[in-house]
């Protein structure tokens, strides 16, 4: 994979301060992109951005952290400096997520609203706000530097939404979360039809069980071991597995409206 593949692109990764989101941002930075990492905590976002590798094509730090509550409409939740930083974003990765394992009948309405706000409305808000900015971009325009001959041309923009295998194969305690992720996949397909003719591709990645701090918090060791026995490849996924799939969806110019499952064969077994 060319180290200069994403030179000239500015990528916004929501929820990019930790877990899968951070690994995605790190991978994009390695490929030459400048990255914005969003978090509800500005210091957290800035600290994560400072850890990203700086491409050789840049003379100084090209990454930044922005404070963003994705569960709120973005124009109201962005300050003016962050908003101006967003104007030349060419790649959006909606990775911010929140999990809460509880049966629907016993889940508090406030918790339901929080899950829907982050996992579904947050993706809608992000797609709406950033696609509007992408539509103002000139086709084939670079963002922060002149693209090299090895860099990919992504037209007006690319959006990748992070779903979950629970959208297709839900389990106990995941009713609201699964519904949100199924909604994200429906949103992805609809937006691909709406935005594709205008030069913006929209796809989603559907990870299986990936070992992260959020997984360890919400999925017991016994449950993780049980899932592992049902995966033909015999292991849980890694954040790098997901990041590689995201890069593919960003760079393949004819893939649009697709949900790419990355689960080691779990849903096929």
N, C-alpha and C positions, 0 to 999 in steps of 0.2 A: 504494500500500500504506500503510495507516494507521500512523502513527508510534506510536500507542498500542495496537496490535493485541494485544500480549502483556503489557500492564500487569497486574500481579497474578500473573504466572507466574514460577516459579524454574526455571531450565534448567541441567542438568548436561551439559557437553560433555566427554567423555573425549577425550584427545589434542587438547585445545583450545588448547594453547600455541603452535601453529604451523600452517602450511599450511591445508588445507581446514578443519580443526577450528577454528582461530582465526577464519577468515572467517565460519564459521557462528555462532560465539559473538558476533562483532561485529554480525552482522546481527540476531540475536535481541535484543541489547542496544539496538540502534537502534529496535527495535519495542516497547521498554518493559520487557523482561524483566530480572530480575536473574539473573546468570549465575555458575555455578561452573565453573572450568576445572581439569581434572585433568591432572597430569603426574607422572612418576616423581620429578621434582625439584620440591620445594616452592618454592624461589626462582624457578624458571622459570615455574611456574604463577602465582605471585603477580605476577611482572613482566608476564605476558600479561594478567592480569585488570585490572591498573592501566591498561592501554591501551584498555580498553573504554569506550565512551561511557556516561555516567551519564544515565539518563532524567530528564526534568524533574520527574517525579512523586516523585523521591527527593531528599532534602535533602543526602545524603552518599553516599559510595561504597557501592554495593550489590552489587558483584561481589567474588568471592574466588577464590583459588587453593587447591587441595587436593592433597596428595601421595597418589598412588594408583598402585599397580602392578596393572593390570587383569588380568594373567595369574594372579593369586592370588585365592582366594576373598575377596570383599570384606569380610566381617566381620572377617577377620584382618588385612587390609591397611589398614584405616582406623583412624586414631587416634580417641579419643573425641570430640575437638572437631570433627573432620571429620564423624564419624558424626551428631552432633546437627545439623550444618549441612545434612545430606542429608534430614532428616525431612520437609521440606515441598517437596521437588522434585516438580514437576508435569510436567516434560518432560525426558526422557533422550535424548541423541544419542550413540550409540556410534560414535565416530569414531577412536579410538585404533587404530593399525595399524602393521604392520611388514612390510617387503618383503625378499626375499632371492632373487635370480634365479640359479637353478642347476638343472641337470638332476637329476631325482629320484635316479638311480642314483649320482650323485656327491655328493649332499647329506649332510652329517653329521647323525646322528640328533639331536644337540643343537640344530642349527639348525632341524630339522623341529619339534622340541618347542617351541622358542621361537616359531615362526610360529603353530603351533596354539594355543599358550598365549595369545598376544596377539590374534590375528585371529578365533578361534572361541570358545575357552573364555572369553576376556575379555568377549565380547559376552554369552555365557550367564550369567556371573557378574553382570554389570551388570544384565541384565534381571531376574534372580532377586532381587537385593538391592533394586533400586529399585522393582520392581513390588510387592514386599511392603510397602514404605513407602507407595506410592500407594494400595494397597488400604485403608489406614487413614485416608486423607483423606476428608472429607465431600464428596459430589458437589456441584459448583458452587462449592466453597470457593476463595477467593483465597489467595495465599500470603504476600506481603510487603506488600501494600497493597490497598485496595478497588478492584476492576476498574472501569474507566470504561465508559460506554455503548458505546464503540467497540471494546472489547477482546473477544477471542474466548473463548467458554466451551469448555473442553476436558475437562469432566467430571473423572474421577479422575486421568487422566494420559494422556500420549502418549509412545511410544517410537519413535525413528527410528534404524534401524541403517544404517550406511554399508557397502555392498557394493562390487562392482567389476564392470565389464563382463567381466572374466576369468572370472566365475562362469558365464557363458553362452558365451563364445568364448575359450577359453584358448589359450595359445601356449607355445612351448618355454621351459623354465626357470621355469614358473609353476605346476607341478603341485600343490605343497603350498598355495601361496597361493590358487590357483583353487578347490581343494577346500575350503579354509576359507571362502571367500566364498560358495560354493554352499551350504555348511552354514548360513551366516548367513541366507541367503534361505529355506531350509527352516525354520529356527528362527523366522523372522519370521512365516511363514504359520501355523505351529502355534500360536505365542503369540497371534496375532490371534484364533484360535478359542477359546483358553483364557481370555484376558483380556477380549476384547470384551464378553461378557455382563456383565462386572463394571465396565464403564465405562472401560477402558483400551484405546486403539487402538495397534496395532503395525504399522509399515510400514518399508520400506527404500528407500533411494535407490541406484541403480546407476550410478555415474559411468563415463564412458569415460576416455580418457587426458587427464588434467588436468595442466597445467604447474605443478608444485610443486618444492620442493627435493628431495623424495624421488624424484619422477619423473626429475629431472635426474641424480640419483645412480645410478639403476638402469636408465634407458632412454637409450640413446645418441642423439645428435643425428640420426644417420642413420635410426634406428628411428622417432624422433618424426616426422621428415620423411615417412617411408614411410606411417605411420599417417595423417598429415594428408591425404595424397593419396586416402585411402579414406574420408574423412569428407565426406558431401555438402555440409555447410556450410563446408568448406574451412578449418577451424581447429581447434586443440585446445580443450578445454574450459577454463574458468576456475573458480577456487574460488567465485566469485560465482554462477556458473551452478548449482553444486551447492547452495549456501546458499539460493538462491531456491526450489529444489525441496524442500528440507527445510522451509522455512517453509510451503509449500503442504501438505505432509504433516502438519504440526503443526496447521494451522488449518482444514483441510477436515474437518468432523466426520463425514462419511459414507465416508471413504476408510479402509479397514482391510484388512490382510493383503495389501497390494500392494507390488510392487517397481517403482519408477519409474525407467526408464532415462533417463539424461541424457548422451547421447554424440554429439549432432549428427547422428544418423542412421547412425553407424558399423555397428551391428549389423543395420540394415535394408538396407544396400547390398549 
